[in-house]
Amino acid sequence: MNAADETTVLEEIRELLSAPAEGAGAPTLARLEDTLTEGYAQALALEAERIRLERRLGEVAREAGGGDPSRLSAELASLAGRLTSADGELAKLRALLGSLYERTRTRRRLAAQN
């Protein structure tokens, strides 16, 4: 998933959370569930990226004794920055997904009562 896809999903979640919870203008349960699914997929992709970055950090650290120190240092800095960014995005996404999950759960309850 690329950065544009990530931004789009975050924007979609924010839009749904700012919409009315019920009545006119409220998103459908199907839309809430679809966006929740897309958000979970994005979270899994970010977690996979974190794992790849952590693995690469370990590889670069093991190479430290035999490689070009300036290249290794630059790569470590780049990987650390990307990992920090992924952590921040994942935390933001998880918080929004938690709110969207609660909104979806409430909407399901309302639909079951009608």
C-alpha positions as CSV (number, residue, x, y, z in Angstrom):
1,M,0.0,0.0,0.0
2,N,1.5,3.4,-1.0
3,A,1.3,6.7,0.9
4,A,-1.6,8.0,-1.2
5,D,-3.7,4.9,-0.3
6,E,-2.8,5.3,3.3
7,T,-3.9,9.0,3.2
8,T,-7.1,8.1,1.4
9,V,-8.1,5.5,4.0
10,L,-7.3,7.9,6.9
11,E,-9.3,10.6,5.2
12,E,-12.2,8.2,4.7
13,I,-12.2,7.1,8.3
14,R,-12.1,10.8,9.5
15,E,-15.0,11.6,7.2
16,L,-17.1,8.8,8.5
17,L,-16.3,9.7,12.1
18,S,-17.3,13.3,11.5
19,A,-20.6,12.3,9.9
20,P,-23.8,11.9,11.9
21,A,-24.1,8.6,13.8
22,E,-27.7,8.1,12.7
23,G,-30.4,9.8,10.7
24,A,-30.0,11.8,7.6
25,G,-26.4,12.0,6.4
26,A,-25.3,9.0,8.4
27,P,-23.1,6.6,6.5
28,T,-24.5,3.1,5.8
29,L,-23.5,0.2,7.8
30,A,-22.0,-1.4,4.7
31,R,-19.8,1.7,4.1
32,L,-18.6,1.7,7.7
33,E,-17.8,-2.0,7.5
34,D,-16.0,-1.6,4.2
35,T,-13.9,1.2,5.4
36,L,-13.1,-0.6,8.7
37,T,-11.9,-3.6,6.6
38,E,-9.7,-1.3,4.4
39,G,-8.3,0.2,7.6
40,Y,-7.5,-3.1,9.1
41,A,-5.8,-4.2,5.8
42,Q,-3.7,-1.0,5.9
43,A,-2.8,-1.6,9.5
44,L,-1.6,-5.1,8.6
45,A,0.4,-3.7,5.7
46,L,2.1,-1.2,8.1
47,E,2.9,-3.9,10.6
48,A,4.4,-6.0,7.8
49,E,6.5,-3.0,6.8
50,R,7.7,-2.5,10.4
51,I,8.8,-6.1,10.5
52,R,10.7,-5.7,7.2
53,L,12.4,-2.6,8.5
54,E,13.3,-4.2,11.9
55,R,14.7,-7.2,10.0
56,R,16.8,-4.9,7.8
57,L,18.0,-3.0,10.8
58,G,19.3,-6.2,12.3
59,E,21.0,-7.1,9.0
60,V,22.7,-3.7,8.7
61,A,23.8,-3.9,12.3
62,R,25.4,-7.3,11.7
63,E,27.2,-5.9,8.7
64,A,28.7,-3.1,10.8
65,G,32.0,-4.8,11.2
66,G,32.7,-5.4,7.6
67,G,31.1,-2.7,5.5
68,D,31.6,0.9,4.7
69,P,30.9,2.8,8.0
70,S,29.4,5.9,6.4
71,R,27.1,3.9,4.1
72,L,26.0,1.7,7.0
73,S,25.5,4.7,9.3
74,A,23.3,6.4,6.6
75,E,21.3,3.3,6.0
76,L,20.7,2.8,9.8
77,A,19.6,6.4,10.1
78,S,17.2,6.0,7.1
79,L,15.8,2.7,8.4
80,A,15.3,4.2,11.9
81,G,13.5,7.2,10.5
82,R,11.2,5.0,8.4
83,L,10.5,2.8,11.4
84,T,9.6,5.8,13.5
85,S,7.4,7.1,10.7
86,A,5.6,3.7,10.4
87,D,5.2,3.5,14.2
88,G,3.5,7.0,14.1
89,E,1.2,6.1,11.2
90,L,0.3,2.8,12.8
91,A,-0.6,4.5,16.1
92,K,-2.7,7.1,14.4
93,L,-4.4,4.5,12.3
94,R,-5.1,2.2,15.3
95,A,-6.7,5.1,17.2
96,L,-9.0,6.0,14.3
97,L,-9.8,2.3,13.7
98,G,-10.8,2.0,17.4
99,S,-13.2,4.9,17.0
100,L,-14.6,3.6,13.7
101,Y,-15.0,0.2,15.3
102,E,-17.1,1.7,18.1
103,R,-19.2,3.7,15.6
104,T,-19.8,0.6,13.4
105,R,-20.7,-1.5,16.5
106,T,-23.3,1.1,17.5
107,R,-24.7,1.3,14.0
108,R,-25.0,-2.5,14.0
109,R,-27.0,-2.4,17.2
110,L,-29.3,0.3,15.8
111,A,-29.9,-1.7,12.7
112,A,-30.7,-4.8,14.7
113,Q,-33.3,-2.9,16.7
114,N,-35.2,-1.8,13.6
